[in-house]
């Protein structure tokens, strides 16, 4: 099963209402990322065709891509957390027994969740500040605070994902990097 197939058939490892939240967030992330990447590719291709075939660039293309990069980046941090793909420094962690690794993963997940919610709070304050200043995008002409709405949304989704990971580790005997990714290393080397 490819990663794309596993995303389409995503089933949360959490029971009840938490599983429903986890699955909903998974679907939301998938839609945001897919739409964002497709729109960015379409916008970039249209701009290149306009520039080289018609001799005119699309004047708002750069602003559209800026919006989409912000959207993809902040939706992507939640996606990476869901799939246990964030960078880890694990020398001490790997040396611990299973119980120690689970306890450390709970602490790490809770701390990371708190950091994400802290950043969520400050990103909302930043957006309110941008709103109060009334700045607009020069080419598109709409308020600049709108493009940054993706930032708190990404922090919220990531914070929830890490919180769910902590809950998963509290209720499981195994150690999980996310709600569905079991701790461990895959042997990716093959003999030739």
C-alpha distance (Angstrom), angle and dihedral (degrees) to the residues before:
residue distance angle dihedral
X1 . . .
X2 3.79 . .
X3 3.78 123.4 .
X4 3.81 89.1 -108.1
X5 3.82 90.6 55.3
X6 3.79 91.6 47.9
X7 3.82 90.2 51.8
X8 3.82 91.9 51.3
X9 3.80 90.8 49.2
X10 3.81 95.8 38.9
X11 3.77 113.6 158.1
X12 3.74 119.7 -176.2
X13 3.77 119.1 -121.1
X14 3.79 89.6 -142.0
X15 3.79 125.7 92.9
X16 3.80 127.6 -121.4
X17 3.78 123.4 -21.5
X18 3.82 93.2 -1.6
X19 3.80 89.0 57.7
X20 3.80 90.7 51.0
X21 3.83 90.7 51.8
X22 3.80 91.4 46.9
X23 3.81 92.9 49.3
X24 3.82 92.6 46.3
X25 3.81 91.6 51.0
X26 3.81 89.6 48.2
X27 3.81 91.6 54.7
X28 3.81 91.8 45.0
X29 3.82 91.8 51.4
X30 3.80 91.7 48.2
X31 3.80 92.3 51.8
X32 3.82 93.9 45.5
X33 3.80 92.8 48.6
X34 3.80 95.7 44.0
X35 3.80 94.7 45.9
X36 3.81 91.7 43.7
X37 3.80 95.0 51.6
X38 3.82 92.9 44.4
X39 3.81 92.6 48.5
X40 3.81 91.7 47.5
X41 3.81 91.8 50.1
X42 3.82 91.8 46.8
X43 3.81 92.4 47.3
X44 3.80 93.0 48.0
X45 3.81 93.7 46.5
X46 3.81 91.5 47.4
X47 3.80 90.5 50.2
X48 3.81 92.5 49.6
X49 3.81 91.6 48.2
X50 3.79 90.3 47.2
X51 3.79 92.4 49.4
X52 3.80 99.0 45.6
X53 3.81 102.8 28.8
X54 3.80 102.5 33.1
X55 3.80 97.7 25.2
X56 3.83 92.9 -125.6
X57 3.79 128.9 97.3
X58 3.77 120.6 -142.7
X59 3.80 100.3 -102.6
X60 3.82 95.0 -146.0
X61 3.81 97.5 42.1
X62 3.81 94.2 101.6
X63 3.79 92.1 52.6
X64 3.80 92.2 48.4
X65 3.81 90.7 51.7
X66 3.81 90.3 47.6
X67 3.81 89.8 54.9
X68 3.80 91.8 46.7
X69 3.82 93.7 47.9
X70 3.80 90.0 54.1
X71 3.81 90.5 47.4
X72 3.82 94.6 47.9
X73 3.81 93.9 44.4
X74 3.78 95.9 51.8
X75 3.79 94.9 40.5
X76 3.80 87.2 47.8
X77 3.80 95.5 58.6
X78 3.79 89.8 61.6
X79 3.80 90.3 46.1
X80 3.81 91.2 51.6
X81 3.80 91.0 49.2
X82 3.82 91.0 49.6
X83 3.80 91.4 54.0
X84 3.82 96.5 40.9
X85 3.81 90.9 -116.2
X86 3.79 101.5 134.9
X87 3.78 117.4 114.3
X88 3.80 114.9 -90.8
X89 3.78 132.3 -162.5
X90 3.75 97.9 -153.9
X91 3.83 111.6 162.5
X92 3.82 94.4 113.4
X93 3.80 92.5 33.6
X94 3.83 92.3 54.3
X95 3.81 91.7 50.7
X96 3.82 92.4 57.6
X97 3.80 124.3 92.0
X98 3.82 118.2 -109.8
X99 3.82 94.1 -90.6
X100 3.81 91.7 50.6
X101 3.80 92.1 47.3
X102 3.81 91.1 49.9
X103 3.83 91.8 49.1
X104 3.80 91.2 47.1
X105 3.82 91.1 47.2
X106 3.82 89.7 52.3
X107 3.81 90.7 51.4
X108 3.81 92.5 45.1
X109 3.81 92.5 47.5
X110 3.81 93.8 47.2
X111 3.81 92.3 46.1
X112 3.81 92.2 47.6
X113 3.80 90.0 47.5
X114 3.81 90.2 52.7
X115 3.81 90.8 48.9
X116 3.82 90.3 51.0
X117 3.82 91.3 50.2
X118 3.84 89.6 47.2
X119 3.81 89.6 52.3
X120 3.81 89.0 45.7
X121 3.80 89.5 57.1
X122 3.81 93.7 49.5
X123 3.79 93.0 43.9
X124 3.81 89.4 55.2
X125 3.82 89.3 50.6
X126 3.81 88.7 50.8
X127 3.80 91.7 51.2
X128 3.80 91.2 48.8
X129 3.82 88.6 51.1
X130 3.81 90.8 50.9
X131 3.80 89.5 48.2
X132 3.81 91.3 51.7
X133 3.83 91.3 50.7
X134 3.81 91.1 53.0
X135 3.80 95.7 -142.5
X136 3.79 117.4 169.8
X137 3.79 135.1 -161.7
X138 3.80 107.7 -99.9
X139 3.81 98.8 -136.4
X140 3.79 102.5 32.0
X141 3.79 95.2 34.5
X142 3.78 99.2 -144.9
X143 3.80 126.8 121.4
X144 3.79 114.5 -74.4
X145 3.81 94.2 -139.6
X146 3.81 89.2 71.3
X147 3.81 93.2 67.5
X148 3.80 90.9 56.0
X149 3.82 95.1 55.3
X150 3.82 86.3 94.5
X151 3.81 91.2 65.2
X152 3.82 98.4 67.0
X153 3.80 90.0 37.3
X154 3.82 89.8 55.8
X155 3.81 92.0 46.8
X156 3.81 90.3 48.0
X157 3.80 93.5 50.8
X158 3.80 92.2 45.4
X159 3.80 92.6 46.7
X160 3.80 90.7 51.0
X161 3.81 90.6 47.0
X162 3.81 92.6 53.5
X163 3.79 90.9 45.2
X164 3.82 89.5 52.4
X165 3.81 89.2 48.5
X166 3.80 90.0 54.5
X167 3.81 90.3 49.6
X168 3.82 90.6 48.2
X169 3.81 90.1 53.2
X170 3.81 91.5 46.8
X171 3.80 91.4 54.2
X172 3.80 99.7 39.8
X173 3.79 136.1 71.4
X174 3.79 91.3 -143.7
X175 3.79 127.0 68.5
X176 3.81 116.3 -109.5
X177 3.81 128.8 -164.3
X178 3.81 88.1 -161.4
X179 3.78 134.3 -6.1
X180 3.81 91.7 -74.1
X181 3.82 106.4 19.0
X182 3.78 114.1 90.2
X183 3.81 116.2 -146.5
X184 3.77 115.4 -103.6
X185 3.75 143.2 87.0
X186 3.76 126.0 -90.5
X187 3.75 115.8 -136.4
X188 3.78 99.8 -125.0
X189 3.80 97.6 169.8
X190 3.75 117.5 103.1
X191 3.75 128.1 -167.6
X192 3.77 117.6 -117.2
